[in-house]
Amino acid sequence: MKGYMGKILFVDLTSRTHWERDLPDSMPGALIGGKGFGIKLLYDLLPPGTDPLDPANPLVFVSGPLTGTSAPSMRGCLVSKAPLNGMFDDSYFGGHFIQEVKYAGYDAIVVIGKAYSPVYLVISDDRVEFRDAAHLWGLDTYETCNSVKAGLGDAMFRVCCIGPAGENLVKFALVDFEPHRQAGRGGLGAVFGSKNLKAVAVRGDKGIEVAYPESFTEVVSQAHKELADSGDTQEFAKCSSVSLLPFSNEFGFLPVRNFQDGSTAQAESMNAAAHESRVWMRHWACAGCPIHCGKMGMIKRGPYAGAICDNVEYESVGLIGGNLAVNSVEAMAFINQTCDKLGLDTISTGGVVGFAIEAYERGLIDEASIGGLPLSFGDHKSILELIHQIAHREGLGDLLADGVVKAAEGLGNGTSGFACAIQGLETPAWGPRGSAGMGLAYITGDRGGCHQRGFPIGYETSGSWPKGEMADGWRLDGKGELVSWEQNLLAALYSLTICEFGRSGISYDTYRSMLAAATGLSLSEEEFLLVGERIWNLIRLFNLREGWTQDQAGVPQRFKEALPSGVMKGHAFSDEDIAALLEQYNAARGWDDSGRPTSRTLGRLRVDELMEPLFEGK
Ligand code: SF4
C-alpha cells in the first residue's frame, strides 16, 4: 500500500544479526501505523511476563503512513514495555529521525537482545552495522550525538541516544533525538541501557510514494491553511506550550510544591513572556512542521549564564518551576537542559525531587543519605545536585531512580500519601483535582497517568464537547463517555504519529483525508474511531496479560485532600468518586466490572482476529 515502505527491520544485538520482514497486508487497514503497529509488534514479540529490562523486551521505532511525506507536524513513536510501571509504553518524538527510518526503507525497526558490551547501531538503507560504543559510554546526550555524527562524517545521519541515566537504568530515563527532542516517559532510555545500546544513527535515500499525488498536495495545503488560521496553533508557534501556564494556574491545575497547591503567585515570573525576553533567541522546527514551536536560547545572566538551551515546555515548567518552586527562568532552563543531557524525564524528575524535598522537610529523610545536602523548595543548586545523584544512582538518588512509588515504599513512614504518581507514572503538570475527567483519564491511561492519552480539561472548562454539553470538573456525569471517546480518537491519531500541537489546528477530517490521499485507505469518522478503539482494547489486553489489575486505578492521598486554591478550590477525589468513574468508564467501553474487555466487545472490534502472531521465527 502506498504511504508505507512495506518492510520492518529486525536487529538482534545478542547475535549481531539483522533481517527484514514484509509488512503484513492486514496491518494498515486494521491498525494504520504508529501506536497501532507498536502494540501489535510488542504484543507478539514480548514473551509474556518478561521484565522490561530483560534482553527479550523489544524496543520498537515506528512511523506512520504520513511520516516523511509533506504532511505537516508528524512525529515518530517509540514503543516498549515500561521499566517504571511494567505497562505498555508508547512515546512520541519530533526531530528528523523517524523520517530517515522511512527513507531507509522501513515502517518500523525492532531491536531485541543485548550486546555483550556497549554498541551503537548505524543503519544506512539496508546496511546495518554494530559499532563499539566504549568511547561513548558515560557521555551525556549532547556529547554522544555530536560524537556519533562527527565519527560518521555525514551530516545527513539522524541520531538518537541515551545519557548516563539510561546507562544506569534509571526507571524514568529518556531517549534524546538529535538531541533537542526527547521521548520515553516510563523509562525507555533504561531499555536502551539494559541492551548496552548507546545510540542509533540512521539515514536513507528512498522516496515515499503516495496513492493520489494531486489530491494529497491539495489536502496538505488545506492542513497548512488550518494551522495558519488556528489561534491556538499560532499561540504554540509564538510561545510554545508554556502559553498554557496562565490557564492552569488560574484553575488550580499547576503542580506547586509537590502538588501541595494548584496555583502560585509566582506564575508571572515563569510565563512565556519571561522566557521570551530573557532566554529565547530563535524558533526551530521538526521535519516538515510549519509551527516552529521549538525555541533555542541562551541564558544571559546569573550563575548559569552562557549556557545554550532549549525552551522549557509547559510540563517541565510545571514540574521544575511550580513543583520545585524554582521561579527563575534561567535556573529552570538550566535544570531542564541538565535533565536532557543526563537523559532524564523532566516530569518524573520533578515529581521525585518534589517528593524528596517534602519528605526531607518532614524529617523523613536521613541527611546522611543525601551527603548533607540541604534540600529545600526553590534551592536550584541542591536540586541540581540531587538530579545528578539520581542519574548516577548515588546516595538517595539510587532510591529515587526507581520512581516515586518505589521511593515511598523504601522510605515508609506514610510517604506514599504524597508520592504523586498514578498507575506508577509520576503525575504530569495537570493536577487532577478540579477535573473529574482528568482523574479518570489518569486512572485509565494505557501507559499510566499520562495527560496525552486523554485531556478532558478543555471540554470540562468550556462546557461542551463534540457530542453536546459537558459537565464541569466537579461533576462525574458524562466523564466515562467523554474519556473513552477521546482515548479512542487519540489512539487513532497516534497511529498516524501526529504531533499534539498540530492537532490544535488540523481538523480530524483533514487528517483522515491526508490518510486517504496518501494510502487509498478511506475511513469514515466512525471507522477511524473504531481503529482507535481496537488499539485501545488490544493495549488493555496486553496490560492485563502483563499483570495489570484495576486495583492500580487509584489516586494517592494527596489528591484526596481539598485543592487549596484556584477556580476549582475545594475539589478532591474520594474513593467513591473513583469507583463511580470506573463504573461509568467500563460500561462506556463494554468492559466488565474489573476492566476486562468482554468477548462481545472484542468481537465487535475484531480484536480476536489480531491474536495470531504476525511472524514465526526469523
Ligand atoms: S509543533 Fe513543535 S513539536 Fe510538534 S512537530 Fe512541530 S515543531 Fe515539532
Residues whose N, C-alpha, C, O or C-beta is under 5 A from the ligand:
A	BS01	SF4	S73 M74 G94 W284 A285 C286 C289 I291 H292 C293 G294 C499 F501 G502
